[in-house]
Amino acid sequence: MDHPPRFELARALVTKSPKLTRRHLLCIVVLVLALVTDAFLIEPRWVALRKLNLASPSTQRIVFFSDIHYKGNKGALVRIVRQINSLSPDLVCFGGDIVEDAAHLDEALSILSQIESPLFGVPGNHEYWSNSSFDKIAACFQCTGGRWLVNENVLAEGVLIVGSEKPKVQNDTLGATKKILLSHYPEVASSAQEEFNLILAGHSHGGQIRLPFLGAPVLPDGVGKYDRGLFQTPSGPLYVTTGLGTWFIPIRFCCRPEIVLIEW
């Protein structure tokens, strides 16, 4: 019985299709193990130093970090503080989410108190969710010469730092040569009523998992289109950090944690 041409073509394709050999299967297993090892064991601990040069020559150095999500991993946070100190910044900005569980707060603050430059920070959603003591956090930041900013502003090193979820300059700006908006949520850049020299935010973690050519498949509320990196917005340049810690699943893929050094 003669087969129609389309059946002959199908038979030829099946005949020529490569078989899945043991070698192929072994390669697939090795690849999967490599990806899992990278995502769970390597990238979450592989902290990058990002450099952001906004002026040349620069006259001021700022370190920005965010989203620690401290869970008792003392050695990792100690190394972060040492790296920050080694950069000798004029001031340090923090974008929120010290801990997820207030039981870890005292230990985290004890380590953060070793930062040798004035530390300024704002609360993230996890400070509220964990019922962390804002008084304890404020005392820690103050001992560095900085300040815990809850919808308020402060002048430091000629920079007016506006720490707010609803950005509005409240204080006298006399003596300020630059303005920074420090907020946990990147999308605040879309609603700010003023223009800033720089906006710093965290919260997104960069998505934690980023797929090649597609980006982050999942992002939290309050991020919008500002998932990671530098953006130009109507309110000024916005930098969104990938943060340091992880949330929900301790995984990172194509999205390393980071500390940001800003020179301007």
N, C-alpha and C positions, 0 to 999 in steps of 0.2 A: 504493500500500500504506500503510495507516494504521499509525503507530508507537504503541506503548503509551505511556501518560502519562509513565512514568519516563524513556523515551528523549527525549521532547520536553523535559523538564526539564533533562536533561544537555546537550542541544543548546543550550538557552537560556543555560545557565551558561557554556558555552564561547564562545558568541557575544558575551556581555556582558563576558567577562574582559578586563581591560586588557592591551594589547600592551606588551612591553618595548621602549621607544623608545631612541634614542641618548641622549636627555637623561637617561632613567632610568639607563642604563648608565654615563654620565659621573658622575652623582651617586653611584652605588655605588663607582666607582673613586676618586673624591675622598674619600669617607667612609673607605674602606679605607686610603688613603694617610695620612689625618689620624690614624687610630688607630695605624698603624704608627709614624708620626713621634712621636706622643705616647709610645708604649710604649718605643721604643728611644732616642729623642733628648732628649725633654723630661723626663718623669717621673723617670728615673734620676738626673738632675742637679738636680732641683727639690726641694731639701731644706726640709722643713717644721720649724718650731719649735713643738713641742707643750708646752702649759703644764698642769701638774698641781698644783692648789692643795689641799693636804691639811689646812690649818689657817688660821684667820683670827683675829687677825693672825698672819702667819708670822714665824718668827725665823731661818730657815735656808734657804739655796738650794743645791740639788744639781743638777748636770747629769748626765744619763745618756745614753750612746750605746753602740752595739754594732755588730758585724758590718760592719767596714770592708771586708774582702776587698780589701785594697790590691793593685793590679796595676801600680803605676807612675804612676797618675794624680795626680801631685804637686800640681798646682794645686788640685784638688778637696779634698784632705786639708788643705792649707794654709788654705783658706777655712774648713773645719770648725773647725780649731784657733783661728783668729781669732774665729770666732763664739762658741765656747765661752769664750774669754777675755773677750769683750765682755759676757758675762752676769755676770761677777764672782762665780762660785759659791764657796761655802765649801769644797766638795769636789766631785770629779768621779768618777763610777763608769762602768766599762767592762765590757760583758757578753761579751767574747770574740770570736774570729775576726778577728785583725789582718790576716793574709795567708793565701793559699792555697798560695803557693810561698815557701819560706824565702829565696829569692834576693832577694825584695823587703823582707825584714824590716828590714835596717839602715836603709834609706831611710825606711820607715814610722816606725820608732822615733825617728829623727832629728827628724821633724816632730812626733810626739807629745810629745817632750821639751820642746817649746815651750809646752805647757800650763802656765799660771801658777798653777794651784791644785793641791792634792794629788790625784794620780790613783791610784785604786784599781781593780783589775780582776781578772778570773778568766779562765782559759783556756776556749776553745771547742773544738769537735771539730777545727777546722782547725789549731789550734796543735799538736795531736798528729799529725794526718795529714801535715802538712808538715815534721814534725821540727824545728820552730822552737826556737831556743835560749831556754829559760826563764831562763837566767842573764842574757842580753842584755835580755830583756823586764823582768826584775826590776830591773836597773840603771837602765833608762829610767824606770820608775815611781818608783823611789826618788829619782831626781834631781829629781822634782817635789815631793817631800815625801810621796809616797804609797807604795803597796805592791802588789806582785803577789801575789795570794792563791790558793794552791793548797791547798784544804782546811784553811784556817786563818782566824783571826779577828784583827781589829785594832780598837783604839779610836781614833777620830778625831773631833775637834770634838764630843765628847759622844755620838757615835754608834758603836755597836758594829756593825761591818761583818763579817758572816759570809760568807766567800767559799768556797762548798763545793757539791759535787754531792751530798753526803750531809750535810745541814745538822744541825750539832750545836754548840752553844756550848761551846767548849773552855777559854776563858780566864776570868779573873776579870772580872765585869761591873761592878765598882765604878767609879762615875763615869759610866756610860752612862745616858742618859735615853731613848734610842731604839735600836731594833735593826733593821738592814737585812739581808735575805738577798740576796746577789748571786750569781746562778747563770746559766749560759748557757742552761739548759733550763727552759722554763716549767712543764713537768709536775712539776718538783720540788716545787711548791706542794702537790701532792696527797699527797706522802710525808713532808713535814716533820713532825717530832715536836714542834716548838715553835711558838709564836705570835710573829709579827714585826709591827713597825709598818709595814713595807713590804717587798715582795719585788720585785726587779727581774730581768728576764730578756730574752733576745733569741732568736736561733737561727731563729725562724720566718720572718723577713723579711716577716711579714704574709701570706705566700704569694706575694709579688711580683706575682702576677696575681690580681685579685679581680673576680668577675663580679657585676654588679648583682643584688641580691636573693638571690644564691646564695653569695657569699663566695669563699674560696680553694678552687679545685678540688684543689690538691695542697699538702700540708704535710709537713715532715720528721718523722722519729721524734723523740720527746721533747717534742712540743708538746701533744698531746692536744687538749682543747677550748679551750686558751688560745692563740688564734692571734694576736691583737693587741689592744692597748688595756688598759683597767682592768677587773679582775675582783675579786670578793670571794670569798675562799677560806677554808677553816677555819684556815689558817695565817696569815691576814692579807691585806690588799689586795695584789694582784699587778698590776704593769704590765709588759706585753710590748711591746717596741718593734719597729717594722718594720725597724729597723737602717738602715745607710747604704749598704752595697754590694749587689751582686747575686752570685748563684752560678749556675754552669752556663750560663744564658742571660742576657745583660745587658739584661734587660727588666723594666719595672714598668708595671702598668696598674691604675688606681684604687687605688694603694698607694704613696704617695710615701715616700721615705726621710725620716728625721727625727732631730732632736736633741730631747731631753726636758728641760724645766726644771721641777724639782719644788720647790715652796715649802711648807714646813711648820714 
